[in-house]
Amino acid sequence: MREALSAHLSGGISPASLALAMFDWSIHLASAPGKRMELVDKAFRKSMRLATYMAAAGGRSDVKPCIEPLAGDDRFRGEAWRQHPYCCWAQGFLLTQQWWHNVTRGVPGVMPHHEDVVSFATRQILDIYSPSNNLFTNPEVIERTMATGGANLLQGFQNWIDDVSRLASGQPEVGTEDFKVGEDVAVTPGKVVYRNHLIELIQYSPTTGKVCAEPLLVVPAWIMKYYILDLSPQNSLVRYLVSQGHTVFCVSWRNPTAEDRDLDMDDYRRRGVMAALDAVGAIVPDRKIHAVGYCLGGTMLAISAAAMARAGDDRLASVTLLAAQTDFTEPGELALFIDHSQMHFLESMMWNRGYLSADQMAGAFQLLRTNDLIWSRMVREYLMGERRPMIDLMAWNADSTRMPYRMHAEYLRRLYLDNEFAAGRLMVDGRSVAIQNIRVPMFVVGTERDHVAPWRSVYKIHQLTDTDVTFVLTSGGHNAGIVSEPGRPRRRFRIALKRANDPYMSPSEWSEVAKENEGSWWTAWAEWLGEQSSAGRVAPPSMGAAAEGYAPVCDAPGTYVLQR
């Protein structure tokens, strides 16, 4: 109870976890004179570099910078930042940022996790003092203020008042009202053909006279609403699959409440994935199923497929995993928020409410990308006075869900902390399950800039399977890399097949030999699905199967997706 109450003050971050990391780092730094001498030397050298640059840049704007921003850091890319004195402030900040990276990294004896936490925390503090965030040190804001006579600051203040009032009243972001579920997004026609306490199963209406014999079941993540895969008509993956002649089913997860606190991982497997497979098998009998899982849904699908293989259940024709991890030894920066101390703190928070709230999850994801999701937005909307235009993907991101206490605690502890699935220690129905037992072809997608499921972590599926794996690395991030419709500019992907008997290649080796293609990976996946399907096309199945207990309940997108 004490920790649940203190979580409100710490933003959900365990003070004990942070203190342990800081103590580990500081005591080892204090006992490493060589490291300290190195830092003094680096500080002197960086000071000389900055002094030399400032002297040269005093009356010129074409002086070569002494340090370039990291990839993806666009705070100082504008032409105004080349002018004196702003260029000096930017260079000084970047050199300071680089020096503190050296301070927090490479200290002998520090636990790697603690090193990551200290480095991350230091970066967050430094970002607060970036000259780009200050009205008086950001030349672009100064120019805008002078050009508008301060109107941008007045508009920014109004934007801030609007955001604060919406946050206080629990309203979504400005502009999300333009993307109504069932009217503007999630509009692919279909029927809800099955409903239980945890899921609604949507069957989409065919748009072709003949369809592939094998149906396709999509299992999205339950951390957000399913319609990330059915956004606007022009970028809906579901609509694309239907247009390619597939009979598509999709799970829509219930948004849990405090009453659902005791739902566990096996409930999500049995009443989610397996119940959906039973329904699809009844509606399209005597046919195997192409199963697709995205993010957490992909992890649960892999667990379900492994359990099915262990039990001799051969209903699957193939398995596709989209940005889904199966080995959690290197889960990326999310691991910063997951250790035993943090887990105790998180479980206390969820125990108090019965679930992990959407705002708590959103805060963690925003911290991973503070420049993009926090500071740059504040500068643009509150100092420049500009509202970023709302798009369907952003509106979907604001339509968040909750996570049941017991399920989320099990998921983090058993997979992230203990890595039971990859180690073959995860128990389903009293028996251990292993990914090696999955023998159907697999199509696995990772995205280059994924901060939730880093592609090198997703790539570990190659070390765990004894089947053919077609791996795709696509441009974009965790969401935008998956929602990558054909015709979208500046899209590319690499693809390569590893057969069961082929030797293993490291991610770096794979990226060197995998063929790079321009365009969307959707087309390559559609071709692959065709290769895994029966020859020829058949008449579309009926919508639901009333005789089997799967009569249509209502029109898509159903009711669970509308729950707040």
Secondary structure, DSSP 8 states (H G I E B T S, - for coil): -HHHHHHHHHTT--HHHHHHHHHHHHHHHHT-HHHHHHHHHHHHHHHHHHHHHHHHHSS-S----SS---TT--TT-SGGGGSTTHHHHHHHHHHHHHHHHHHHSS-TT--HHHHHHHHHHHHHHHHHT-GGG-TTT-HHHHHHHHHHTTHHHHHHHHHHHHHHHHHHHT---TTGGGS-BTTTBS---EEEEEE-SSEEEEEE---SSSEESS-EEEE--SSB-GGGGS-SGGG-HHHHHHHTT--EEEEEE----GGGTT--HHHHIIIIIIHHHHHHHHHSTT--EEEEEETHHHHHHHHHHHHHHHTT---EEEEEEES--S--SS-GGGGGG-SHHHHHHHHHHHHHHSEE-HHHHHHHHHHHTHIIIIIHHHIIIIIS-------HHHHHHHSB--EEHHHHHHHIIIIIIT-HHHHT--EETTEE--GGG--S-EEEEEETT-SSS-HHHHGGGGGT-SS-EEEEEESS-TTTTTS--TT-TT-EEEEEEE-TTS----HHHHHHHSEEEES-HHHHHHHHHHHHS-SSEE----SSBGGGTB---EETT-SGGG--
